[in-house]
Amino acid sequence: MHENLIETIAKMVQSLPQNLQLVALEEFKRIIEEKRDEAKWDQLFERTRERLVAKAKEVKREIKAGKTSLTPL
C-alpha cells in the first residue's frame, strides 16, 4: 500500500510544471516535518502520562486534605 501511495504522489508531482513541482515538494516537506514533530510530542506525552495523572491525583488529595489550595491565575 505504501509503495502505491508513494508512486501516486510522485506521479502527481511529476504532472506539475517544473516550477510548481518545487513548490509542491517544499510544501510536502513542511507537512512531513510537522507530522514528525507531532509524533514526537505524542510519544513524549505517552511516556509522561502516568506521572502526570499520578501528580494530578496527589494534588487533588492535598487540596482535599487542606494541605494546599488552588491559586487563581
Secondary structure as the mmCIF struct_conf table of DSSP 4:
data_model
#
loop_
_struct_conf.conf_type_id
_struct_conf.id
_struct_conf.beg_label_comp_id
_struct_conf.beg_label_asym_id
_struct_conf.beg_label_seq_id
_struct_conf.end_label_comp_id
_struct_conf.end_label_asym_id
_struct_conf.end_label_seq_id
HELX_RH_AL_P HELX_RH_AL_P1 HIS A 2 GLN A 14
TURN_TY1_P TURN_TY1_P1 SER A 15 SER A 15
BEND BEND1 LEU A 16 LEU A 16
HELX_RH_AL_P HELX_RH_AL_P2 GLN A 18 LYS A 64
TURN_TY1_P TURN_TY1_P2 ALA A 65 GLY A 66
BEND BEND2 LYS A 67 LYS A 67
#
